[in-house]
Amino acid sequence: MSSQSSDDRPALDLPDWNRAGTAIVATFSTDDFAAGVRFVQAIGEAADRANHHPDVDLRFDHVTVRSVSHDVGKVTDRDLDLARTISGLAREQGLSAQGAADLRFADDAPVPPGSVQFWTAVAGIEPGASVDLSTDHETVTFTDDAGQTRYRVNVPTGDTPSGDRVRAALDAGGSLLDDSRAPDWWLLGDGAGNQARVCDATDGIPPLAQDLPLAR
């Protein structure tokens, strides 16, 4: 299994948007179809001005926008700039993004906005849910090479095969850090320096604090 390395991707500091594979995606709620049409028209005009065109899906009560720089096959600053413009247009028209989940590693440590989709996928959380990961998952902190505090979360998948959960997390923008112990467990990164250890069950697997050096 593989995914684009987090080192190759620009930081995603966009509350309305999440990574989805090689793209970024946002869904905006609309009161009716006419409101969606107006929003799509504004997106089209902005895209023409930027000479950068996203994929747009118009439905009765929402509009989904997906942006990727097709010439290089990944998200670039062009996508981030257009995403900021589209979010601004949504605010001007009184629209809000769907699935604005309140995910936290602990009480005072929110999951970065650009990593919400990864953690939703890897932990099997319903989109838009409010969850403190440390409540149901073994969680430890560590210091990365830049001196920043990061989180590592143990994610047993229960009835869901762990390999399926890993693939879903990679499709949501995660990166594979270590599969040397697969299928016992995989170590994934969220693009912001935090890590998830994915396993079917915790029996026979060392505690995270004991296992941490393997991630460094």
C-alpha positions as CSV (number, residue, x, y, z in Angstrom):
1,M,0.0,0.0,0.0
2,S,1.2,3.5,-0.7
3,S,0.1,7.1,-0.7
4,Q,1.5,10.5,-1.5
5,S,4.0,11.4,1.2
6,S,2.9,14.2,3.5
7,D,6.2,15.9,2.7
8,D,5.0,16.4,-0.9
9,R,1.7,18.1,0.1
10,P,1.1,21.7,1.0
11,A,-0.4,22.3,4.4
12,L,-4.2,22.3,4.4
13,D,-5.4,25.0,6.7
14,L,-8.9,25.2,5.3
15,P,-11.7,24.4,7.8
16,D,-14.3,23.7,5.0
17,W,-12.1,21.3,3.1
18,N,-10.7,17.8,3.5
19,R,-8.2,15.7,1.6
20,A,-9.6,12.9,-0.5
21,G,-6.9,10.9,-2.2
22,T,-4.9,13.3,-4.3
23,A,-7.6,16.0,-4.2
24,I,-9.3,18.3,-1.7
25,V,-13.1,18.2,-1.3
26,A,-15.8,20.3,0.3
27,T,-19.6,20.0,0.4
28,F,-21.7,23.1,1.0
29,S,-25.4,22.9,2.0
30,T,-28.0,24.9,0.1
31,D,-31.6,25.7,0.9
32,D,-32.8,24.7,-2.5
33,F,-31.7,23.9,-6.0
34,A,-31.8,27.6,-7.1
35,A,-29.4,28.5,-4.4
36,G,-27.1,25.7,-5.6
37,V,-27.3,27.0,-9.1
38,R,-26.3,30.5,-8.0
39,F,-23.4,29.1,-6.0
40,V,-22.2,27.0,-8.9
41,Q,-22.3,30.0,-11.2
42,A,-20.2,32.0,-8.8
43,I,-17.7,29.1,-8.6
44,G,-17.5,29.0,-12.4
45,E,-16.8,32.7,-12.7
46,A,-14.1,32.4,-10.0
47,A,-12.6,29.4,-11.7
48,D,-12.4,31.2,-15.1
49,R,-10.7,34.1,-13.5
50,A,-8.1,31.8,-11.9
51,N,-7.8,29.6,-15.0
52,H,-8.1,26.6,-12.7
53,H,-11.3,24.6,-12.8
54,P,-12.6,22.2,-10.1
55,D,-15.1,19.3,-10.5
56,V,-18.5,20.5,-9.3
57,D,-21.4,18.2,-8.4
58,L,-24.8,20.1,-8.0
59,R,-27.6,18.3,-6.1
60,F,-30.9,19.6,-4.7
61,D,-29.7,20.5,-1.3
62,H,-25.9,20.6,-1.6
63,V,-22.9,21.3,-3.9
64,T,-19.7,19.3,-3.7
65,V,-16.5,20.7,-5.1
66,R,-13.3,18.7,-5.8
67,S,-10.1,20.3,-6.7
68,V,-6.7,18.9,-7.9
69,S,-4.1,20.1,-10.2
70,H,-4.5,17.5,-13.0
71,D,-1.2,18.5,-14.7
72,V,0.8,17.2,-11.7
73,G,-1.7,14.8,-10.2
74,K,-1.8,16.4,-6.7
75,V,-3.0,19.4,-4.7
76,T,-1.0,22.6,-5.3
77,D,-1.2,26.2,-4.2
78,R,-3.6,26.8,-7.1
79,D,-6.1,24.4,-5.5
80,L,-5.6,26.0,-2.1
81,D,-6.1,29.5,-3.4
82,L,-9.3,28.5,-5.3
83,A,-10.6,26.7,-2.2
84,R,-10.2,29.8,-0.2
85,T,-12.1,31.8,-2.8
86,I,-14.9,29.2,-3.0
87,S,-15.3,29.2,0.8
88,G,-15.5,33.0,0.7
89,L,-18.2,32.8,-2.0
90,A,-20.1,30.4,0.2
91,R,-20.0,32.8,3.2
92,E,-21.1,35.7,1.0
93,Q,-24.2,33.6,0.0
94,G,-24.9,32.4,3.5
95,L,-23.9,28.8,2.8
96,S,-22.0,26.5,5.3
97,A,-19.9,23.4,4.7
98,Q,-21.2,20.0,5.7
99,G,-19.4,17.6,7.9
100,A,-17.7,20.1,10.1
101,A,-16.7,17.5,12.6
102,D,-15.5,18.3,16.1
103,L,-12.7,15.7,16.5
104,R,-10.1,16.0,19.2
105,F,-7.1,14.0,20.3
106,A,-7.8,15.1,23.8
107,D,-9.8,17.9,25.5
108,D,-7.5,20.7,24.5
109,A,-6.1,19.2,21.3
110,P,-8.4,19.5,18.2
111,V,-7.6,17.5,15.1
112,P,-6.3,19.8,12.4
113,P,-9.0,20.7,9.9
114,G,-7.1,19.2,7.0
115,S,-6.8,15.9,8.8
116,V,-10.5,15.5,9.9
117,Q,-11.3,13.2,6.9
118,F,-8.3,11.0,7.6
119,W,-9.3,10.5,11.2
120,T,-12.9,10.0,10.3
121,A,-11.9,7.3,7.9
122,V,-9.3,5.5,10.0
123,A,-11.3,5.4,13.2
124,G,-14.7,4.7,11.5
125,I,-16.3,7.8,12.8
126,E,-19.6,9.2,11.3
127,P,-19.0,12.4,9.3
128,G,-19.8,15.4,11.3
129,A,-19.5,13.7,14.7
130,S,-18.0,15.2,17.8
131,V,-15.5,12.7,19.2
132,D,-12.6,12.8,21.7
133,L,-10.4,10.1,20.3
134,S,-8.6,9.6,23.7
135,T,-11.9,8.5,25.2
136,D,-12.1,5.2,23.3
137,H,-8.6,4.8,21.9
138,E,-5.2,4.5,23.6
139,T,-3.5,7.8,22.9
140,V,0.1,9.1,23.6
141,T,2.0,12.2,22.7
142,F,5.5,12.5,21.3
143,T,7.8,15.3,20.1
144,D,8.6,15.4,16.4
145,D,12.0,16.4,14.9
146,A,10.8,20.1,14.9
147,G,10.0,20.0,18.6
148,Q,6.3,20.0,18.1
149,T,3.9,17.9,20.2
150,R,2.1,15.3,18.1
151,Y,-0.4,12.5,18.8
152,R,-0.3,8.8,18.2
153,V,-3.6,6.9,18.5
154,N,-4.1,3.2,18.6
155,V,-7.1,2.2,16.3
156,P,-8.4,-1.4,16.7
157,T,-10.9,-1.9,13.9
158,G,-13.1,-4.6,15.5
159,D,-15.4,-6.2,13.0
160,T,-13.9,-4.2,10.1
161,P,-10.8,-5.8,8.5
162,S,-7.9,-3.6,9.4
163,G,-6.7,-3.7,5.8
164,D,-10.0,-2.1,4.6
165,R,-9.6,0.6,7.2
166,V,-6.1,1.3,6.1
167,R,-7.2,1.7,2.4
168,A,-10.0,4.0,3.4
169,A,-7.5,6.2,5.4
170,L,-5.0,6.3,2.6
171,D,-7.9,7.3,0.2
172,A,-8.7,10.1,2.7
173,G,-5.2,11.6,2.3
174,G,-3.2,9.6,4.8
175,S,0.3,8.3,4.2
176,L,1.8,4.9,5.0
177,L,4.6,5.2,7.5
178,D,5.3,1.5,8.4
179,D,3.8,-1.8,7.2
180,S,6.7,-4.0,8.4
181,R,4.4,-5.6,11.0
182,A,1.4,-6.0,8.7
183,P,-1.1,-7.7,9.0
184,D,-0.6,-7.3,12.8
185,W,-0.6,-3.5,12.5
186,W,0.1,-0.6,10.2
187,L,1.3,2.9,11.1
188,L,-0.3,5.7,9.2
189,G,0.3,9.5,9.1
190,D,-2.4,12.2,8.9
191,G,-0.3,14.8,7.0
192,A,0.1,17.0,10.0
193,G,2.6,14.8,11.9
194,N,0.1,12.7,13.9
195,Q,0.0,9.0,13.6
196,A,-2.5,6.1,13.8
197,R,-1.6,2.5,14.5
198,V,-4.3,0.4,12.9
199,C,-4.8,-3.2,14.0
200,D,-7.6,-5.8,14.2
201,A,-7.2,-6.1,17.9
202,T,-4.7,-5.1,20.6
203,D,-3.9,-8.6,21.9
204,G,-0.2,-9.2,21.6
205,I,0.6,-5.7,20.4
206,P,2.9,-3.6,22.6
207,P,1.6,-0.4,24.2
208,L,2.0,2.7,22.2
209,A,4.6,4.2,24.6
210,Q,6.7,1.1,24.3
211,D,6.2,0.9,20.6
212,L,6.8,4.6,19.8
213,P,10.5,4.5,18.7
214,L,9.4,2.5,15.7
215,A,7.7,5.6,14.4
216,R,10.7,7.9,14.5
